[in-house]
Amino acid sequence: MPTTRRGSLFPLLTLVGLIACSTSNSGEPGASGGGGTGGSPGVGGTTAAGGSTTATSVPATGGESTPGSTVDTGGVPETGGTPDMGGSTANNTTASGGTTTTGGTPTAGGTTTNRDAGVAGAGGRGGSAGRGGSAGSMGGVPTAGSGSSPPPPPPPPPGTIPPGYPTPTADNYAKCQKVAIGTNDACGGQPSGNLCIECLFGGTDYNTSETSPTSDATSKAGNYVVTVTLGGAAAGDTYISAESTRGMLQSVTTNPGDSLTYAFVVNVRDMEGQPKHAGGPGGYPGLDLFFSGKNPQVSAVGYALADATTKPIMVYVASDSTTCDQTGGAFGGWAQMLPEFFGPPVGISNYANSGASSGGYPFWSDISSRWTKGDWIIIQFGHNDKTDTDAQVESNLTPHVKAALAAGVSPIMVSPPARATSIPIGDQTSLHAAAAKAIGTANNVPFIDLTALSTTWYNGLGMTKTQVLQAYHAGGTDQTHTNLAGAEALAALVVKAIKDQSIGLAQYLRQ
């Protein structure tokens, strides 16, 4: 029986509980520039020796940032996907610290060695991870908002291939190649000393245009069902990402001779990353996979467009830059890490976009034209609604919640993650958690108070504000937008709430 260790990638979260994206029409709080390759901390871990994060300077209050950027009423800029022109840089290195036992409170930079209910422990991004438990699946009948009934079976355990999924082959894996980390954003966020294996299954034409995805990319878009076999003659640690720095599978540690197969769903769009991101890459056509770690071990890959027999249950995401698929590894939206926690038949389709607000979100039709009965939609707005009242936010979002319910799609209301403007976290009423809760109550749909959960998490880290920003936030200075470590931490909070509330999606968490 092969011995594996599923990666625990950041400090255990105790509960009482892009690159910052482009133009913000509503004045989303600013983000500093992108980090240097390998500079951002490993997800939940600490930076490799000598690793640092590069951050651009923040324009003065009321100042104006680079083209594609705007400044909110408070004068804090949001970058347009690249470091500000002419901005100065500074290195911010994450320090390592003590360890945390299960259920304990992490100290600064601390690590843990196991994961519970979707909340992961420590281990550098793509590095070796401590042996620990996995997120359990929820049995029984789903509660309100569960989607289709009866539901499909929960994700299969590692080593099994879901019915209709392709068998992984060595020939497919032979199409992959080793590349330098950061090459056209390959293996974004990895320490520079790690290895990166790039698999471009749709083509080699890299498109950097935001406005005109190639016809090839459009023709090869869709939901792909994927299988991979990890392990080999040598010991290995393998992290899997896809498309634009989207986390797909937490780091898996294998012993020599191990062979273990995993399956997952990858939503491939013609425009990678955010659905509309000035300066963001269109990427490569078709499916793109990336295997990384100190010594990634892969032997076979299978992939195919989903068909009637393998049609996934899709979880759509409507939100802003705190949630969106970021590019390059210096920034991370929490929904781009959500696929790590779910196995087949669930796939994540993230339509979050920078600058979006409850009354200014242009992608409702993109989502509603694709959803089908039994799908889900996560809705989170508030960061860009600073001038609106709770009643206005509720009025803006309620019609979309009702439209989802009418289509047999299950909404989950989520309040925004807290801003780390101070530690302890200060007042967060401007994020409109009250509006999200009211919508959930009025429409009998689940509500996850990520504002409160993230506040409790931040306050329980035992870190100073500077330490929190360096460990979990973009560029080590951005108070609103997280790096990949922070994104995964927030995703784990959402996942734990899904399980704790017995929301129907919990049955699809990875075993």
N, C-alpha and C positions, 0 to 999 in steps of 0.2 A: 504494500500500500504506500503510495508516494507520500512523503511528508511535505506539507506546504505551510507557509505562514502568510496569511493575508495581511496586507500592510496596514499598520496603524500609523496614520500620517500626521497627527497633530495632538497637542495635549488634550487629555480627557476632559470633556466639558462637564462642569458641575452645574446642575440646574436645581433651583427651587422651582425650582424651576426648570478705455477702456484704453492694453494701453487705454487710460481714461478716455471715454469715447468722445465722439465728435460733437458737433454743434448742439448747444443746449438752448432751445428757444425759450425755455421756462426758467432759465437761470439756475441749473443744477449746480450744487456746490462743486467747487473746482477740484481738479486733480493735478498732481505734479507730473513731471515728465516720466517717460519710461525708464526702467532700470536697465543697467548694463547686463549683458549676457551672463547668466548664472548668478547674478547679483542678488536676486530676491531670495528670501529664506526658503528652504525646502518646506513643502507643505507639512506643517506641524513640526518640522524639525528645525535645526539651526543651520546657518549657512556653513558651507565647507570652509575649512581653514583658509583664511585670506579672502573669502568671498565677500563682496560688498554690493550695495545697491546704489545705483546712480540716480539722482533725482534732479530735475531742473528746478530753477528758482521759480518762486511764485510771484507773479506781478503784484505790484503794490495795490493796496486797497483802492478800488475804483479804477484800476488800470485795465488795460486791454491786452489779451493774450494773442497768440498767433492766429492767422486766418483759420476759420473753422471753429474758433473758440469764442465764447461769450463770457460775460461777467455777470454774476447774479447781483441782486440788490445789495448784498453784503460786500460785494467787491471781491469775492473769491473766484478765481478763474477756473474754467474747465479746459483742459488741453484738447487739441484736435487730433490726438492719436500719435503724435510724435513730440519729442522734447521741444520746448519753446526755442525759437530762433534766437540765438544770442544769449540764452539763459546760462547762468553759471551752474556748475555741478558741484555736488558734494557727495562724499561717500558715507553711507550709513551701514554699519556692519552689525548684524544681530549677534548678541552674545549668547553663549550657552549657559545653562544653569543646572539646577537640581532636577531630581526626578519626582514623579508623582505616582503614587500607588492608585489602584483602582478606586474610583470614587473620591479621591483626594482633590485638593485644590492645587493646580499647577503653580509652581514658582516661575520666575522670569526665565523663559527659554526652556522650561523643564520638559521632560519627556515621560511617556508612560509606555507600558508594554502590553496593554490590551485594549480592546474596543468593545463597547456594549451598545446594543440597540442602535446601530448606525453611527454612533459617536466614536470616532477613531482615536487611537492612541498615537504615539510618536513614531518618528522615522523620517529621515530626509526624503524629499520628493524623489521617488524612483530609487531610493536607497533601501537597505535591508530593514525589515520591520519586525517588531517583536511578535511572538506567537500570541494569539489572542482569539477571543470569541468573535463571531460574526453577527451581523444584524439578523435577528430572528424574524421569521415570517409570521404574519398574523393569521391565525386560523379563524374558523367560525364565519358567520355571516357578516359582511361589511355593514357598517352603520350608514346613516344618512349621507348621501353624496357618494355612494359607492360605485356608481356607474352601472354597467351591464349586469344582469343577473340571469342565470348563475355565472359567476366569474370564471375565467380560465384558471388553470392550476397555477400555483406559485412557481417562482423560478426553479429550474432544476438544480440540483447540487452540482458542484464542480465535477467534471469527468463525464458528464452526460450531455448529449446534443438534443435540443428540443426537436420535436417532430417537424420535418420539412426544412430544417436548417441545413446548410451545406456542410459536408464533411471537410474539415481542414486538410489541406494538402501541402506537401513540400514544394510542389511546383509553384503554387501561389506565393509562398514565402520567398522563393528564389527571385521574385520580382522586386524584393526589397533591397535596400542598400544602406550601408553605414554612411552617415553624413555628420558634419560638425554641428554641434548644438547651436541653434540660432540661425542656421542657414535658411533664409526665407521663413523664419519663425518655427523651424522644425524643433520639436521637443522644447518648446518655450518654457522658461522657468526652471529648467534643470541646472544644477551646478555644472560649470564648464568642464569639470573633470570627468563627468559621466559620459556614457556612450549613448548614441542616438541611432536608431534604425528607422529609416523612413520607407513607407510603403505607399506609393502613389499608384493606385489601381485604375485610375481613370485617364491618366495622361501625365505629361511632363510640362505642359504649358502653364506657367505661373502668371496669373492675371492680377495686377495691382490696381485695377480700375474699380471704383465704387459704383459708377453709373452704368457701366455696360458689361455685365457678365457675359462670357463667351457663349455662343450657341451650344458648344460642346458641353459646357458646364450645365446649362439649362436642361439639355437632353439626358444628362446622367444624374440629375437630382432625384431624390426620393428617399424612402426609408430602406436601409440596408440591414439585413440580418447577417451577423458575423460570428464566426467561431475561430478561436485561436488555441493552439496547443503550446503550452509553456513548459520549459524544462529542457534538459539536455545532458551531455556528458559531464559538464562542469556545474558547480553550484551557481545559482543565479538569483538576481533580484530584478523583477521586470514590472515596470509601470506602463500602462497603456493609455494613450490619449488619441484623439481623433480631430480631424478638421482644424479648427482654429483654437488650439490649446484647450480643447474640451476634455475633461477627465472622464475616462471610460471604465477603468478598473484600478482599484488601489493596488499598490505594490505587492507582488506575490514573490515570496522567497522559496526557492526550490533547492533540494539537495541533488547531488550528482545522480543521474539515472532517473529522476522524476519525470513524469509526463502527465500533465493535467490540462484538460480542455475547459475553456470558458466560452460563454455565448453572451451576446448583447446586441442591442439595436442602435444603429447610428443614423440620425437624421441628417441627410446631406442636402444642402441648399446650393443654388448656383452662386449665391453670395455668401461666403463663409463669414463667421463671426456674427456681427450685428446685421439685421436686415437692411439697414441704411446707415453707413458710417463713413463720413468724408475722410478720405485718406486711408481707409481700411482696405485690406487685400481681398480681391475676389477669390484668390487661392487657386487650387488645382481642380479640374473637373472630376466628378465622381468621388469615390471613397478614398480618403486619406487616413492611414493609421500610422502611429508612431510608438515604438517600443523603446524604453529608456531605463537607465539605472546604471549602477556601477558595473554590472555584468549581466545585461539582459539576455535571457535564454529563451529563444523561440524556435519551434521546429516546423510549424505548419499554420496556414491561415485558410479560412473559407469565407466567401462572401457572395451575396446575391441580393438583388432587389426583392423586397418582400412581395409576396403574392397573396392570393385569397386564402391559402392555407397557413401562411405565416404572418398575416396582417397583425401588426402590433397594436397595443393599447397606447395611444399617444397622450403625453402630458404636455400641453401647450403652456407657454409662459408669456404673460403680458406684463411688462414692467419697464424699469429704467436702467441706468448704467450700473447700479449696485448689484444687478442681477444678470446682466447681459453676457454673452460670449465675448470675452476680451481676447485680444491678440497679442502674442509675444511673451507673455509670462510675467511681466512686471505688475500688471493689473489682473484682477479676477472678479467676475461676477458670480454670486453663489450658485445660480442655476446652471452655470456651465460645469460645475462640479457634481451636480445632482445625478447624472448618469452612473457615477461610481457606485451608488447605493442600490440601484435597481437592476434586476435581471429580467430576462424575457418573461412575458411578452411586452414589457413596458419600454417605451422609447421617449426621450425628452426632445421637444421641439421648441427652442428658446427664441421667442420673438421680442425679447426685451431689447430696448434701444435707448441710447443715451439721450438725455434731455426730455424723455417722455413724461407726460403728466396725465392725471386722470381725465382731463378735458382736452388733451392734446396728444393722443396716442393714435397714430395713423394705420395701425396694422390689425385692427379688429377684423376687417374683411379678409385679410390674408389668413387669419386663423379660422374664422367661421366657414370659409370656403373649403377648408381641408378637414375640419373635425368631423367625426362620425359618432353615432350613438355609442356610448360606453367609454369615450375618451374623457379627459380631464383638462381643466385649465386652472393654473395658478395665477392669481391677480394680485399684484403689489404696486401701489402707487403712494406718493406722499412727499418724496424728497423734492419734487419740482412743483408742489402745490402750496408753497409757502404763503401765497397771497390769498388762497381760498379758505373758506370755512369748512368745517366738517360736513355741514349740510350740503355744500356745493360738491364736495368730493363724493358723497353718498349719491347725490343726484346724477353725477357724471357716470358712475360705475354701475349703478343698479340696472339700467337697461341691458347691459352686456351680460350681467349675471343671469337675468331672466331669459335672455336669448339662448344662453348656454343650456339652462335647465329645459327650455322648450325643445332643444335639439337632443336631449338625452345625454348631455355632457355635464360632468360634475365639477362645479367650481370649488376652489379653496381660496378663501380670502387670507392674505398674509399682510401684516403691517411691516413697514420698512425697518431694516436694521438701524440701530442707534448710530448717531454720529459720535465719534470719539474725540469730541472737542475738549473734554476734560475727564479726568479719572479722580473720583467717581464720576460716572456719567451724569450730566445735568438734565434739565427739563427737555423732553422730546415730544411735547404735545403738537408741535408744528408738523410732525410726520403723519398725523391723522390716523393713529391706531384706533381711535374712537369711531371714526367713520367706517373703517374696515370691519370692526366688530359689529357695528349696527347693521351693516349689509348682511353679514353672516347670520345674525339673529333674525332679521326680517325675512330672509329667504331660506332659512333652515339649511344653511350650508356651513361647512367647517370654517373656523377662524383660528389662525395661528398668530399669536402676538409675538412676532419676531423682535419688535421693538423692546418689549420687556425681557424676552429671553436673552437677547444680545446684551442688554444692559446688565443683567445678572452675570452673564459670562465675563464681560469686560471687567466688571467690578470684582469678580472672584479670582482673577488671574494673579493677583498679588504683584502687579507690575505698575510702574509709573506710566504716565501718558507717553513719554518718549519711548519707553520699552515696548509698549503696545503697538505704537505706530511702526517702529522698526521691525517688529516681528510679524505683524499681520496686515499692514496697510501699504498701499502703493507708494513706491518711492521712499518709504520710511517716514513720510511726512504728511501724506494726504489723510485728512481726518474723516472723510466720508467713504472713499473707495478702498477696497481691500486688495491685497495681493492674492496669489493663489492659496496661500496658507490660510488667510482670513476667509477667503471665499469657501474653502472646504469646511472650515469651522462653522460658518453660518449655515451651510447646507446641512451639516450634521444636526444642528439645532432644529431645523425644519423637519428633517427626517425623524428625529426623536419625538417631536410633537405629533407627527403623523402616526407614529406607533402608539404613543401614550394616549392619544385620543381615539384610537381604534378606527381611524379613517380608512376607508376601503383600500386605498393604495398600499397600506402597510403590508398586505399579504404578498406583495411583489418585491419586498426588500430582499436583498441577497442573503442567502443562508450561509 
